[in-house]
Amino acid sequence: MANTTILLREDIDHLGGRGEIVKVKAGYARNYLLPKGLATLATKGNLNQIEQERTALLKKAAIEKATAEAQREQMESISLTFERKAGEHGTLFGSVTSMDIAEALQAKGYEIDRRRIVLKDAIKETGEYTVTVKLHREVALSVPVSVTAEGGEIEEKPRKGKKEAAPEAAEAAAEEPAAETASEAAAE
């Protein structure tokens, strides 16, 4: 198998960071990395250009890392709370995904790509979780996420005494709006 030496233009998991010169299989470089613009060939003809590109990429990476560290310090106090419909034992009807977390962060004023949120599986039960957000290849942030059932607590099975009280409360609530409409009609 032939190997090819390339310069990475983007961070690629399990391969290397931006600006690194690495050896990969020729087919991987030819069919994936080069067409997508993730890397350039490291040949003798363009070695000077590659070194200039590499230094520029390393400077850019250092600036991005400093920005990511500043953003991490700013975001350390963030915690997210999601309220979802849930069953009796805390199982959600649906789930909380990385997209939901990205939208919640965006609502708080932080633009984070959902692919930067490390979540093995979607959250499918109520409880407290810790989600990792990769702000940079070397900078990560742990965000506490709380998932509760609608109404704030996990619903318990109703007891016999509580079942009877609920219909009476519903009837009383139904009578109040009727009384208000009657008093409004009398005022006209």
N, C-alpha and C positions, 0 to 999 in steps of 0.2 A: 504494500500500500504506500502511495506517495503522500508525503506531507508537504504543506505549503506554509511559508512564513508570512504572517499578515500583521498589520497594525490595526488594533481595535479602535473604532471611532465612538463606540457606545459601550456602556457596562453590560456584560453578558454573564449571567449567573453560571457558575461552574466552569467558566473559561478565563475570564479576566476583566480588568477594568479598562476604562477609556485611556488611550495613550500607551497601552502595553503592547509589546511585540511578542506574539505567541505563534506556536506551530500547531496547525490543525490538519485534518485530513483534507486532501485536495477537493474531494466532492463536496464536503461541508462548506468549504470556502467558496467554491465555484457555484454551487446551487443555492446557497442560503445567505451567507455573510456578505458577499460582494454584490449580488443583485439588490439586496435590501439596503445597501449603503452602511452596513454596520462595521465594515472593515475595508482596508485597501491592501493590495499586494505589496510586500516588502521585497522589491527587487533591487539589484545594484543600480539600475538606471534611475530610480526615484528615491534612493536612500537619503539624499540631502533634503528633498522635499518631505520625506517621512520624518526626519529628525526635527524639522521646523514645525511640522504638524503635531508631532509628539509633544514638543515643549509647549506649544500653544494649548493643546488639550490638557496637559498637566496643570498649566496655570488656570485654565477654566475650571478644572476639577477642584483645585484648591479654593477658588472663589465660591464654587457651589457648596463645598463642604462647610466653609465658614458661614454661609447663608443658612444652610441646613441646621447647624449647631445653634445659631441665633433663633431660628424658628422653633427648635426643640425647647429652648429655654422659655420662649414665649408661650408654648403650648403645654408645658408641664402641669399646669393647674386644671387642664380640661378634663371633664368627665362627661360621658354621654349616657342618657337615659332613654330607653325605648319602651313604649307602652303598646302592647299587642294583645289581641284576643287570644285567650288561652283556655285549655281544658281544665278538668278537675285536678290533675296531678301536675300542673305547671307546663304541660306540653303546648307549644304554640300552634295556632292554626296558621301556618306559614312559617317564616323564619326571618332572622335578621342577617343580612348579607353584607359583604364588603361594600356594595353599592349604597346600601342604607347608611352605613357608617360614613362613607364619603359625602353623602348628601347632608348628614347631620353636621359634619365638620364644615361643609360649605356654608351651612346656615349660620354657623358661629364665626364665619369670616376667614376660614382657612381652605385654600384650594389644594386638595390632595387628590391625586389620581387613584382610582379604586384599585389599580394593580399594585400600588405601593402599600396596601393594607394587607397584612399577613393574617389570614384566617383559614385554618385547615379545612374546616367544614362550617357551613352556615349554623348560626346559633338557633336551636330549635326548642329550647326550654328556658323558663324564667330563671333568673339568678344573676350572680355577679361574675363578670368575665374580664380578662385583661387581653387587649388586642394590641399587636405590635404594628406600628406604622413606620415604614422605612422612608425617611426623608432624604437619605443619601445612602450610597453603598456602605459607608462606615458609620452612619448616624441613624439610630433607631429610637423610637419613642414608644413607651407603653401607656396606653390609654385605658382607663377603667370604664367598662361598659356595664350598665345595669339594665336588665330586661325584666319588666314587671307586667303582670296581667292588667287588662283594662280595669280601672277601679282601684288600682294601686296594690292589691294583694292577690295572692293565689286564691281562687275561689274554692271554698270547702263545700262538701256535700251538705245541703240544708237539712236541719233536724226537723222533726215533726212539729215542734212548737213554733219554729220559725216559718214553716210552710203556711200555717194558718194566719200568721200575722201579716204576711205579704199581701194576700188578697184584700184584707181590710184596709191596708195602707193604700192600695191601688184604688179602692172604691172611694176613700176619703179624698184622694188627689183628683179623682174624676168629678167629684161633687163640687170642689172648690172652683174650677173654671166655669162650671154651670152657674154657680152662684154669682160669680163676677159678671158674666154675660147678662144675667137677669137684672143686676143692679145697674149695669150700663144702659140696658133697654129702658129701665124705669127713669133714668136721668134724662133720656131724650124725650 
